[in-house]
Amino acid sequence: MKSRHEDHFIGRYIFNDYRINKKLDEGSFGKVYVASNIKTNELFAVKIVSNRMFIILTFYKKDL
């Protein structure tokens, strides 16, 4: 059974070339993670926006 503190993004791959290594922080917009490029080992900060905020941002984008 998973702990409620376990983050399901850690260890996952995004865009086939980046692996999420650890969570840096989280706030009202979403969570920020450290990800590494699996080919170059370069580190990047990745922000994963919460579903609620994505819906709001999409709404504003359509009104522009």
PEZICOR-V846903 format. One line per field, one symbol per residue. phi: phi as a letter, one per 30 degrees, with the letter a starting at -180 (. if undefined). psi: psi as a letter, one per 40 degrees, with the letter a starting at -180 (. if undefined). A space follows every 50 residues. Layout:
BEGIN
phi = ???
psi = ???
END
This chain:
BEGIN
phi = .dddcdcdddjdcbhicbcdcadcabbddlbcbcbcddccidcbcbccdd eddddddddddddd
psi = iiieehhedheihifeehhhdihdiiaddaihihiihedeeiiihhhhii dddddddddddde.
END
